[in-house]
Amino acid sequence: MMTDGTVETDLRTEFVEAEINQTLHRIYLEVRCNVNILTPYDTISETITNQVLLTEGVIIGNIPDTYYNLEGLNNDQLMEMIE
């Protein structure tokens, strides 16, 4: 296998809900490399992509006074809760 000479990098960021008042922030380095795979009968060109986690941190917010889990409720049920 030999590299084709083109390596591209890009920073990626991701926010994930951790708890009611916490958010997990991750920063990745994405690496893309074009390679040629030499076989006795053919040369195969492929792009290999990989992500490397550089850092992650937890962002802590204010604790809410109240919390409502409204998953699974339809609009009629929500209107009944409001009234």
VOGU-3710 file (C-alpha; in Angstrom, 3 decimals, decimal comma):
1> mmtdgtvetd> 0,000/0,000/0,000  1,307/3,468/-0,795  -0,200/6,873/-0,213  -1,363/8,899/-3,171  -0,044/12,104/-1,671  -3,350/13,675/-0,677  -4,152/13,802/3,018  -6,993/16,078/4,121  -7,860/16,997/7,694  -10,900/18,700/9,171
11> lrtefveaei> -12,012/19,589/12,692  -15,417/18,256/13,732  -17,394/19,186/16,810  -20,280/17,397/18,502  -22,663/18,329/21,309  -24,438/15,492/23,146  -27,039/15,774/25,911  -25,535/14,240/29,050  -28,067/15,027/31,804  -30,823/17,559/32,478
21> nqtlhriyle> -28,333/20,403/32,911  -25,182/18,986/31,269  -23,909/18,905/27,696  -20,960/16,839/26,493  -18,792/18,687/23,944  -16,354/16,647/21,821  -13,816/17,852/19,262  -12,552/15,394/16,643  -9,837/15,537/13,989  -11,092/13,855/10,823
31> vrcnvniltp> -8,330/12,527/8,547  -8,985/11,464/4,940  -6,195/9,795/2,970  -6,245/8,581/-0,631  -4,241/5,372/-1,021  -3,346/3,026/-3,857  -3,357/-0,684/-3,031  -0,992/-2,526/-5,332  -1,808/-6,142/-6,109  -0,095/-8,420/-8,638
41> ydtisetitn> -3,045/-7,982/-11,018  -4,506/-4,549/-10,329  -4,141/-1,224/-8,552  -7,066/-0,316/-6,312  -7,633/3,307/-5,287  -9,413/3,858/-1,974  -10,120/6,722/0,408  -9,615/5,936/4,080  -11,355/8,161/6,643  -10,809/8,084/10,383
51> qvlltegvii> -11,741/10,299/13,331  -9,458/10,930/16,295  -10,945/12,334/19,507  -8,861/15,359/20,513  -10,735/16,538/23,591  -14,065/16,360/25,365  -15,580/18,381/28,155  -18,804/18,669/30,102  -20,633/22,002/30,036  -22,701/22,383/33,185
61> gnipdtyynl> -25,750/24,652/33,087  -28,210/25,870/35,663  -30,351/23,317/37,442  -33,987/23,862/36,396  -36,690/24,435/39,001  -38,998/21,983/37,224  -38,570/19,310/34,570  -41,232/17,805/32,304  -40,654/14,751/30,152  -43,130/15,166/27,298
71> eglnndqlme> -41,894/12,319/25,093  -44,635/10,098/23,732  -47,451/12,609/24,241  -49,519/13,785/21,286  -50,813/17,337/20,760  -54,200/16,656/22,425  -52,543/15,388/25,586  -50,208/18,394/25,671  -53,127/20,819/25,380  -54,860/19,101/28,312
81> mie> -51,716/19,579/30,424  -51,568/23,295/29,609  -55,230/23,936/30,379
//
